[in-house]
Amino acid sequence: MYRKGEVHYQALALPDRVQKPDDQALADALAFRDYMKKRHSVRQYAPRQVPEEIITACIEAACTAPSGANHQPWHFVAIADPAMKARIREAAEEEERAFYAGGAGDEWLAALEPIGTGVDKPHLTDAPWLIVVFAQRFGLTEDGTRYKNYYVPESVGIATGMLITALHHAGLCCLEHTPNPMKFLGEMCGRPEQEKPMMILPVGWPAEDATVPEVAKRKKPRDQVLTVFR
């Protein structure tokens, strides 16, 4: 974390070691791969509540992510208040109406058709929690001095991926929702002007009748996503 005046490098002995023998590492990697294959983006949520402590623990896990110059240029807003969720849904659906009315273009809408998305976003009020992810375009020191953040989209993307993984590890489901534009979220969440909203994650337990698009199970084979040089 950036602090004014702390500009000198100081080495610290690796504080934690989690290494293991190759055979155990492979077994754990394969088990984790198979567990992550069970992660799904869900739009239907059960009315069961999620304790706040679970949400904050998952966000704290996300905040251990690496970041450019260790500036940690992110902020997470966790929302359970029904009235606030309703306002977010209303604003998001207004943007979606413009999107589906032609703002997206025919090619984009055709690409979305197999996913089954539309203007209505009941998951924004049905999910017990909404987590809004913000990216800090620049930071401020304790005395208000502005400083530059580095690799902001990359850093926030890594942290968001770790958050989604942590939620899945806790047995929860979420949906990666990105209304465009999302400027309304900054004012609604009381965030400063240097923070840009990146994503809304509805979070909760899946409903008994939850479904996923069939196409979502079609993943590219390994030879299309991996190149190895030996």
N, C-alpha and C positions, 0 to 999 in steps of 0.2 A: 504494500500500500504506500502511495506517495506521501511523503511528509516534507514540508519545506525545510531545506537545510541538510537533509539526509542524502548526501550525494556520493558517499564513499562505499566501495565494495568491501564487505567483510564476509569471509567464508564461515560456514557453519557445518559441522559434521552431520552427515545424513542422519536425521533424527529417527527415522522409521525405516525398517527393512521388512519387506513382505515376500522376499524371494523364496523360491521353492525348487525342488529337483525337477528336471525336465519332464519326467513322466507325470508328476503331479500337476505341473503347469499345463501340460497338454490336456489332461483329464478335466481340469478346472476350466480351461479355455473352451473346450467342446461343450461342457455342461452349461457354461454361461451363454455360448452361442445358441444352444437349443432353448434356453430359458428366454432369451431375447426374441426368439422367433415367435413367442407367445404374446409379445406386446402388440396391442391393436389400438388404433385410434377409434374412439367410441363416441357416439352422439346420443346414446340413450343411457340415462343415469338412474340408479335406484334412489329412493328418498332417504336411505340410510345416511346419517351424518358422518362426517370424518373429523376426528379430534384435531384441534388446531396444532397440537404438538407433533402430529405426523407431518402436517404440511410444512411447519417451520423446520423440522429435521431434514426433510427433503431439500428445502431451499438452502439450508446450511451446507448440505452435501454439494449442491450445485456451486456454491460460493467458494469451494476449494479448487475450482477449475483454474488452469493456467491462464495468464493474460499478458498482453503486451506491456512490458516494463513493470509487471505486477501491479498495474494501476486498478485492476478489478472494476472495469467501467460498466457496471450493471447495477440495476436496482429492481427488486421484485416486490410487487404489491399484491398481497393476498386478500381476497374479498369474499366474505361470507354474508354480508348484509343484503337481504333480499331486495330492498329498495334500490340499492346501488347496482346490483346485478340487473335489475329491470331497466334502469336507465342505460346501462351499457348495451343491453340487448336492443333497446329501442334505437339507439344511435347506430349500432352496428347494422341493424336491418335496414336503416335508411340508406347507409352506404351500399349495402348489398342490392337494394332495389335499383340504384343507378348502375351498378356493376352488371346485373343480369338484364337490364334494359338496353344494353348496347355498349356500355363503357368497356367491357372486357374484350369485345371482338369475337367474331364467329369461331376462330380457331381455338381460343382459350375456352370458350363455352363448350365446344365439342370435346375438348380434352377432359373437362370436368363431368361430362354427362355420365360416364361409367361410375363415377364416385357417388352420384346421387345427391349432390349438394343443391341448395336453392336459397331463396331469400329468407325463409323462416329459420330462425336459430334458437329453437327452444332449449338447446343444451346450455345456453348462456344463463338461463334462469333455473333449469332443472338441476344442474351440477351443484353440489353443496359449496364448492369453492371455485373462484376464478383467480388465476395467477396471471398478472399482467407483467410482462418482461420489458424493461426499459434499458436502453443503451445510453450511456453518458458520453456525449460527444466531446466534452471537456470537463475537467474537474476544477474544484475550488479548494484552496487551502483554508485553514482555520481563520485566517484574517481576510479571506475573500479574494486572494490572488488567484488568477486563472492559470491553469496549466494544461498542457496538451495530453490527451490520451492517445494511445497507439494501438493499431490493429483492433479497433473497436468492434466491427462486425464479426471478425473471426473470434475474438475473445467472448463476446456475448453468445455467439453460436455454439461454442464449446460448452459454456455454462448451461445453456438451454438444453443441449443434448444430455448433459449430466443430470439435469433436473428431471427430464423425461425418464431417464434410466432409473433414477432414485424413486420416482413415483411408481414405476413398474415393479421395482424391487419390493416396495411396500404393499404390493397387491392392488394398487389403484390404477385407474384408467384416465387418460386425458385425450384431448383433441387439440391439434395445432391450428389455431384459428387466427387468420391475419386479414381483418377487414382493411380495405384500402380506399381512402386514407384513414389513418388512425389518430389524427391530431386531437380528437375529442377526448382521448384517454388521458392525456397529460393534465389537462385542466380538471377533469373529473376525479383523477386520483391525487390531485394536489402536488404534482411533480414540477420541478423547476424547468425553465425553458431549454436548458442544455441537455435534457433527457428526451430521447426519442422512443416512443412506444414501438416495440418490435413484434409482439405476439400476445395473444390471449390464450391461456390454457385452462379450459374448463376441466375440473378434476373431481373425481368421485369413484364410487363403486359402480360397476356396470349393472344396468337393469336386467331383470330376469329374461326379458325378451329382446335384449340388445342384439344388434346385427352389425355386420361390417360389409362393405362392398366386396363382391367376389373378386374383383380385379385387384383389390388390395393385397390379396394373398399371392399374387404373381410377382415374384422377385426375380431380378436379373440373375442368371447363373454366374458362378464364380469366375468363369473365364471371360465374362464381359465386364467385370468390375475389378479384376485383380491381374496385375502383371508382376512377375517375379524374375529378377535377374540373379542367377547363381554364380 
